[in-house]
Amino acid sequence: MQQNWKGLAGPGTVGLEVVLSIALGLFGGAWLDKKFSTAPWLTVIGLAYGVAAAGRAIYRALKRANRELEDLERKEREERKKFDDD
């Protein structure tokens, strides 16, 4: 049962990471705009960095999922070969 919950931990945090990345970039840029009176440039730049960080998080999650799928398929092939050899 615990293994099932572990499997959900990775994909479940991707959404949170995406939202936090974008929010941090947006609000950080807005804060810097107020501090330096450069509106809206730092907000736009912060948002762009946040979206880039979110894209990177999604890419890493997809890479991890593909790697796990390949490992699972490899193990299943080994099991089938072992079963066929017997």
N, CA, C and O atoms as a GROMACS GRO file, in nm:
protein
  344
    1MET      N    1   0.082  -0.120   0.000
    1MET     CA    2   0.000   0.000   0.000
    1MET      C    3   0.087   0.126   0.000
    1MET      O    4   0.056   0.223  -0.069
    2GLN      N    5   0.194   0.123   0.076
    2GLN     CA    6   0.279   0.242   0.084
    2GLN      C    7   0.344   0.271  -0.052
    2GLN      O    8   0.365   0.387  -0.086
    3GLN      N    9   0.376   0.167  -0.128
    3GLN     CA   10   0.437   0.186  -0.259
    3GLN      C   11   0.344   0.264  -0.352
    3GLN      O   12   0.390   0.344  -0.433
    4ASN      N   13   0.212   0.241  -0.342
    4ASN     CA   14   0.118   0.314  -0.426
    4ASN      C   15   0.123   0.464  -0.398
    4ASN      O   16   0.117   0.545  -0.491
    5TRP      N   17   0.134   0.501  -0.272
    5TRP     CA   18   0.142   0.643  -0.237
    5TRP      C   19   0.274   0.704  -0.284
    5TRP      O   20   0.278   0.820  -0.325
    6LYS      N   21   0.381   0.626  -0.278
    6LYS     CA   22   0.510   0.675  -0.324
    6LYS      C   23   0.506   0.706  -0.473
    6LYS      O   24   0.567   0.803  -0.518
    7GLY      N   25   0.435   0.626  -0.550
    7GLY     CA   26   0.425   0.647  -0.693
    7GLY      C   27   0.354   0.777  -0.728
    7GLY      O   28   0.379   0.834  -0.834
    8LEU      N   29   0.265   0.823  -0.642
    8LEU     CA   30   0.192   0.947  -0.668
    8LEU      C   31   0.268   1.072  -0.624
    8LEU      O   32   0.233   1.183  -0.663
    9ALA      N   33   0.372   1.054  -0.544
    9ALA     CA   34   0.443   1.169  -0.490
    9ALA      C   35   0.510   1.252  -0.600
    9ALA      O   36   0.501   1.375  -0.597
   10GLY      N   37   0.574   1.189  -0.696
   10GLY     CA   38   0.644   1.263  -0.801
   10GLY      C   39   0.550   1.344  -0.888
   10GLY      O   40   0.563   1.466  -0.895
   11PRO      N   41   0.455   1.279  -0.955
   11PRO     CA   42   0.364   1.355  -1.042
   11PRO      C   43   0.274   1.451  -0.964
   11PRO      O   44   0.233   1.554  -1.018
   12GLY      N   45   0.245   1.419  -0.840
   12GLY     CA   46   0.158   1.506  -0.761
   12GLY      C   47   0.221   1.638  -0.725
   12GLY      O   48   0.151   1.737  -0.704
   13THR      N   49   0.352   1.641  -0.718
   13THR     CA   50   0.420   1.765  -0.682
   13THR      C   51   0.452   1.852  -0.804
   13THR      O   52   0.489   1.968  -0.787
   14VAL      N   53   0.439   1.798  -0.923
   14VAL     CA   54   0.472   1.876  -1.043
   14VAL      C   55   0.378   1.996  -1.055
   14VAL      O   56   0.423   2.107  -1.085
   15GLY      N   57   0.251   1.975  -1.032
   15GLY     CA   58   0.155   2.086  -1.040
   15GLY      C   59   0.187   2.195  -0.940
   15GLY      O   60   0.181   2.314  -0.972
   16LEU      N   61   0.222   2.155  -0.820
   16LEU     CA   62   0.259   2.252  -0.716
   16LEU      C   63   0.385   2.327  -0.757
   16LEU      O   64   0.394   2.449  -0.737
   17GLU      N   65   0.480   2.256  -0.812
   17GLU     CA   66   0.604   2.320  -0.854
   17GLU      C   67   0.580   2.420  -0.968
   17GLU      O   68   0.641   2.526  -0.971
   18VAL      N   69   0.491   2.384  -1.060
   18VAL     CA   70   0.459   2.474  -1.171
   18VAL      C   71   0.395   2.603  -1.119
   18VAL      O   72   0.435   2.713  -1.156
   19VAL      N   73   0.295   2.588  -1.033
   19VAL     CA   74   0.224   2.704  -0.979
   19VAL      C   75   0.318   2.792  -0.898
   19VAL      O   76   0.316   2.915  -0.912
   20LEU      N   77   0.399   2.732  -0.813
   20LEU     CA   78   0.490   2.811  -0.730
   20LEU      C   79   0.598   2.881  -0.813
   20LEU      O   80   0.635   2.995  -0.783
   21SER      N   81   0.648   2.815  -0.916
   21SER     CA   82   0.749   2.878  -1.002
   21SER      C   83   0.694   3.003  -1.070
   21SER      O   84   0.758   3.108  -1.069
   22ILE      N   85   0.576   2.989  -1.127
   22ILE     CA   86   0.516   3.103  -1.198
   22ILE      C   87   0.480   3.214  -1.099
   22ILE      O   88   0.505   3.331  -1.126
   23ALA      N   89   0.422   3.177  -0.986
   23ALA     CA   90   0.382   3.278  -0.887
   23ALA      C   91   0.503   3.351  -0.830
   23ALA      O   92   0.500   3.473  -0.815
   24LEU      N   93   0.608   3.277  -0.799
   24LEU     CA   94   0.728   3.340  -0.744
   24LEU      C   95   0.790   3.437  -0.846
   24LEU      O   96   0.830   3.548  -0.810
   25GLY      N   97   0.798   3.395  -0.972
   25GLY     CA   98   0.852   3.485  -1.075
   25GLY      C   99   0.767   3.609  -1.092
   25GLY      O  100   0.819   3.720  -1.103
   26LEU      N  101   0.635   3.590  -1.095
   26LEU     CA  102   0.543   3.704  -1.115
   26LEU      C  103   0.548   3.801  -0.998
   26LEU      O  104   0.567   3.921  -1.017
   27PHE      N  105   0.532   3.749  -0.876
   27PHE     CA  106   0.529   3.837  -0.760
   27PHE      C  107   0.666   3.895  -0.727
   27PHE      O  108   0.676   4.007  -0.678
   28GLY      N  109   0.772   3.818  -0.754
   28GLY     CA  110   0.907   3.872  -0.735
   28GLY      C  111   0.935   3.986  -0.830
   28GLY      O  112   0.991   4.089  -0.791
   29GLY      N  113   0.894   3.969  -0.956
   29GLY     CA  114   0.912   4.077  -1.054
   29GLY      C  115   0.830   4.199  -1.020
   29GLY      O  116   0.877   4.312  -1.035
   30ALA      N  117   0.706   4.179  -0.974
   30ALA     CA  118   0.620   4.292  -0.935
   30ALA      C  119   0.680   4.366  -0.815
   30ALA      O  120   0.677   4.489  -0.810
   31TRP      N  121   0.734   4.292  -0.721
   31TRP     CA  122   0.796   4.354  -0.603
   31TRP      C  123   0.917   4.438  -0.645
   31TRP      O  124   0.936   4.550  -0.598
   32LEU      N  125   0.998   4.381  -0.734
   32LEU     CA  126   1.115   4.456  -0.781
   32LEU      C  127   1.074   4.579  -0.862
   32LEU      O  128   1.140   4.683  -0.856
   33ASP      N  129   0.965   4.567  -0.938
   33ASP     CA  130   0.914   4.683  -1.013
   33ASP      C  131   0.876   4.797  -0.918
   33ASP      O  132   0.906   4.913  -0.945
   34LYS      N  133   0.810   4.764  -0.809
   34LYS     CA  134   0.771   4.866  -0.711
   34LYS      C  135   0.895   4.928  -0.646
   34LYS      O  136   0.901   5.049  -0.623
   35LYS      N  137   0.992   4.844  -0.617
   35LYS     CA  138   1.112   4.892  -0.550
   35LYS      C  139   1.196   4.983  -0.639
   35LYS      O  140   1.250   5.083  -0.592
   36PHE      N  141   1.207   4.951  -0.768
   36PHE     CA  142   1.291   5.027  -0.859
   36PHE      C  143   1.214   5.115  -0.957
   36PHE      O  144   1.274   5.182  -1.041
   37SER      N  145   1.082   5.115  -0.950
   37SER     CA  146   0.996   5.195  -1.039
   37SER      C  147   1.025   5.167  -1.187
   37SER      O  148   1.048   5.259  -1.265
   38THR      N  149   1.024   5.040  -1.222
   38THR     CA  150   1.053   5.000  -1.360
   38THR      C  151   0.935   4.928  -1.424
   38THR      O  152   0.953   4.852  -1.520
   39ALA      N  153   0.816   4.951  -1.372
   39ALA     CA  154   0.698   4.876  -1.418
   39ALA      C  155   0.682   4.887  -1.568
   39ALA      O  156   0.707   4.994  -1.623
   40PRO      N  157   0.645   4.788  -1.634
   40PRO     CA  158   0.614   4.649  -1.603
   40PRO      C  159   0.728   4.553  -1.636
   40PRO      O  160   0.708   4.432  -1.637
   41TRP      N  161   0.848   4.606  -1.664
   41TRP     CA  162   0.954   4.524  -1.720
   41TRP      C  163   1.000   4.410  -1.630
   41TRP      O  164   1.014   4.297  -1.678
   42LEU      N  165   1.024   4.435  -1.506
   42LEU     CA  166   1.072   4.328  -1.419
   42LEU      C  167   0.963   4.225  -1.390
   42LEU      O  168   0.992   4.108  -1.366
   43THR      N  169   0.837   4.269  -1.394
   43THR     CA  170   0.727   4.174  -1.378
   43THR      C  171   0.724   4.078  -1.497
   43THR      O  172   0.707   3.958  -1.479
   44VAL      N  173   0.740   4.132  -1.616
   44VAL     CA  174   0.740   4.048  -1.736
   44VAL      C  175   0.860   3.953  -1.736
   44VAL      O  176   0.847   3.835  -1.770
   45ILE      N  177   0.976   4.004  -1.698
   45ILE     CA  178   1.096   3.921  -1.692
   45ILE      C  179   1.080   3.812  -1.585
   45ILE      O  180   1.116   3.697  -1.607
   46GLY      N  181   1.027   3.850  -1.470
   46GLY     CA  182   1.004   3.751  -1.363
   46GLY      C  183   0.905   3.645  -1.406
   46GLY      O  184   0.924   3.527  -1.377
   47LEU      N  185   0.800   3.684  -1.474
   47LEU     CA  186   0.701   3.589  -1.524
   47LEU      C  187   0.766   3.494  -1.625
   47LEU      O  188   0.740   3.374  -1.623
   48ALA      N  189   0.850   3.549  -1.714
   48ALA     CA  190   0.917   3.465  -1.813
   48ALA      C  191   1.008   3.362  -1.745
   48ALA      O  192   1.010   3.246  -1.785
   49TYR      N  193   1.082   3.405  -1.642
   49TYR     CA  194   1.166   3.310  -1.569
   49TYR      C  195   1.081   3.205  -1.497
   49TYR      O  196   1.118   3.088  -1.491
   50GLY      N  197   0.969   3.246  -1.444
   50GLY     CA  198   0.879   3.152  -1.377
   50GLY      C  199   0.823   3.049  -1.472
   50GLY      O  200   0.816   2.931  -1.438
   51VAL      N  201   0.784   3.092  -1.591
   51VAL     CA  202   0.732   2.999  -1.692
   51VAL      C  203   0.842   2.904  -1.738
   51VAL      O  204   0.818   2.786  -1.759
   52ALA      N  205   0.964   2.957  -1.752
   52ALA     CA  206   1.076   2.872  -1.791
   52ALA      C  207   1.105   2.767  -1.684
   52ALA      O  208   1.130   2.651  -1.715
   53ALA      N  209   1.101   2.807  -1.558
   53ALA     CA  210   1.123   2.713  -1.448
   53ALA      C  211   1.012   2.608  -1.444
   53ALA      O  212   1.039   2.491  -1.414
   54ALA      N  213   0.889   2.649  -1.472
   54ALA     CA  214   0.778   2.554  -1.475
   54ALA      C  215   0.796   2.456  -1.590
   54ALA      O  216   0.771   2.336  -1.573
   55GLY      N  217   0.837   2.503  -1.705
   55GLY     CA  218   0.863   2.414  -1.818
   55GLY      C  219   0.973   2.315  -1.787
   55GLY      O  220   0.965   2.198  -1.826
   56ARG      N  221   1.074   2.360  -1.718
   56ARG     CA  222   1.184   2.271  -1.679
   56ARG      C  223   1.135   2.165  -1.582
   56ARG      O  224   1.176   2.049  -1.591
   57ALA      N  225   1.047   2.202  -1.490
   57ALA     CA  226   0.992   2.105  -1.396
   57ALA      C  227   0.910   1.998  -1.468
   57ALA      O  228   0.918   1.880  -1.435
   58ILE      N  229   0.832   2.041  -1.566
   58ILE     CA  230   0.752   1.945  -1.643
   58ILE      C  231   0.843   1.853  -1.724
   58ILE      O  232   0.820   1.732  -1.730
   59TYR      N  233   0.946   1.909  -1.784
   59TYR     CA  234   1.041   1.829  -1.862
   59TYR      C  235   1.110   1.724  -1.775
   59TYR      O  236   1.122   1.608  -1.814
   60ARG      N  237   1.155   1.766  -1.656
   60ARG     CA  238   1.220   1.671  -1.565
   60ARG      C  239   1.124   1.561  -1.522
   60ARG      O  240   1.164   1.444  -1.512
   61ALA      N  241   0.998   1.596  -1.495
   61ALA     CA  242   0.899   1.496  -1.454
   61ALA      C  243   0.873   1.396  -1.567
   61ALA      O  244   0.861   1.276  -1.543
   62LEU      N  245   0.865   1.445  -1.690
   62LEU     CA  246   0.845   1.355  -1.804
   62LEU      C  247   0.965   1.263  -1.824
   62LEU      O  248   0.949   1.144  -1.852
   63LYS      N  249   1.085   1.318  -1.810
   63LYS     CA  250   1.205   1.236  -1.821
   63LYS      C  251   1.207   1.126  -1.715
   63LYS      O  252   1.239   1.011  -1.744
   64ARG      N  253   1.172   1.163  -1.592
   64ARG     CA  254   1.169   1.067  -1.482
   64ARG      C  255   1.065   0.958  -1.507
   64ARG      O  256   1.090   0.840  -1.483
   65ALA      N  257   0.948   0.997  -1.555
   65ALA     CA  258   0.841   0.901  -1.583
   65ALA      C  259   0.882   0.805  -1.695
   65ALA      O  260   0.857   0.685  -1.686
   66ASN      N  261   0.946   0.858  -1.800
   66ASN     CA  262   0.992   0.771  -1.908
   66ASN      C  263   1.099   0.674  -1.861
   66ASN      O  264   1.099   0.557  -1.900
   67ARG      N  265   1.189   0.721  -1.776
   67ARG     CA  266   1.294   0.634  -1.723
   67ARG      C  267   1.233   0.523  -1.638
   67ARG      O  268   1.274   0.407  -1.647
   68GLU      N  269   1.134   0.558  -1.555
   68GLU     CA  270   1.068   0.456  -1.472
   68GLU      C  271   0.993   0.356  -1.558
   68GLU      O  272   0.992   0.237  -1.527
   69LEU      N  273   0.930   0.402  -1.666
   69LEU     CA  274   0.858   0.313  -1.756
   69LEU      C  275   0.954   0.218  -1.826
   69LEU      O  276   0.925   0.099  -1.839
   70GLU      N  277   1.069   0.270  -1.870
   70GLU     CA  278   1.169   0.184  -1.934
   70GLU      C  279   1.220   0.079  -1.837
   70GLU      O  280   1.239  -0.036  -1.876
   71ASP      N  281   1.244   0.117  -1.711
   71ASP     CA  282   1.288   0.020  -1.610
   71ASP      C  283   1.183  -0.088  -1.588
   71ASP      O  284   1.216  -0.206  -1.577
   72LEU      N  285   1.057  -0.048  -1.581
   72LEU     CA  286   0.949  -0.143  -1.562
   72LEU      C  287   0.938  -0.239  -1.681
   72LEU      O  288   0.922  -0.359  -1.662
   73GLU      N  289   0.948  -0.186  -1.802
   73GLU     CA  290   0.942  -0.271  -1.921
   73GLU      C  291   1.059  -0.368  -1.926
   73GLU      O  292   1.042  -0.483  -1.964
   74ARG      N  293   1.178  -0.321  -1.887
   74ARG     CA  294   1.296  -0.408  -1.884
   74ARG      C  295   1.277  -0.521  -1.785
   74ARG      O  296   1.309  -0.636  -1.815
   75LYS      N  297   1.226  -0.489  -1.667
   75LYS     CA  298   1.201  -0.593  -1.566
   75LYS      C  299   1.097  -0.694  -1.614
   75LYS      O  300   1.111  -0.814  -1.590
   76GLU      N  301   0.992  -0.645  -1.681
   76GLU     CA  302   0.890  -0.736  -1.732
   76GLU      C  303   0.946  -0.827  -1.840
   76GLU      O  304   0.912  -0.945  -1.846
   77ARG      N  305   1.033  -0.773  -1.927
   77ARG     CA  306   1.096  -0.857  -2.030
   77ARG      C  307   1.182  -0.964  -1.965
   77ARG      O  308   1.180  -1.080  -2.008
   78GLU      N  309   1.257  -0.927  -1.862
   78GLU     CA  310   1.341  -1.025  -1.793
   78GLU      C  311   1.257  -1.133  -1.727
   78GLU      O  312   1.293  -1.251  -1.730
   79GLU      N  313   1.145  -1.093  -1.669
   79GLU     CA  314   1.056  -1.191  -1.606
   79GLU      C  315   0.998  -1.287  -1.710
   79GLU      O  316   0.991  -1.408  -1.688
   80ARG      N  317   0.956  -1.231  -1.825
   80ARG     CA  318   0.899  -1.316  -1.931
   80ARG      C  319   1.003  -1.412  -1.985
   80ARG      O  320   0.974  -1.530  -2.009
   81LYS      N  321   1.126  -1.363  -2.004
   81LYS     CA  322   1.232  -1.449  -2.054
   81LYS      C  323   1.263  -1.559  -1.953
   81LYS      O  324   1.286  -1.674  -1.990
   82LYS      N  325   1.265  -1.522  -1.827
   82LYS     CA  326   1.290  -1.620  -1.721
   82LYS      C  327   1.179  -1.725  -1.719
   82LYS      O  328   1.205  -1.844  -1.701
   83PHE      N  329   1.055  -1.681  -1.738
   83PHE     CA  330   0.943  -1.771  -1.738
   83PHE      C  331   0.947  -1.863  -1.861
   83PHE      O  332   0.918  -1.982  -1.851
   84ASP      N  333   0.983  -1.807  -1.976
   84ASP     CA  334   0.990  -1.885  -2.100
   84ASP      C  335   1.104  -1.986  -2.094
   84ASP      O  336   1.092  -2.094  -2.152
   85ASP      N  337   1.212  -1.954  -2.027
   85ASP     CA  338   1.326  -2.044  -2.018
   85ASP      C  339   1.295  -2.165  -1.929
   85ASP      O  340   1.353  -2.272  -1.947
   86ASP      N  341   1.204  -2.147  -1.835
   86ASP     CA  342   1.172  -2.259  -1.744
   86ASP      C  343   1.086  -2.356  -1.812
   86ASP      O  344   1.048  -2.457  -1.752
   0.00000   0.00000   0.00000
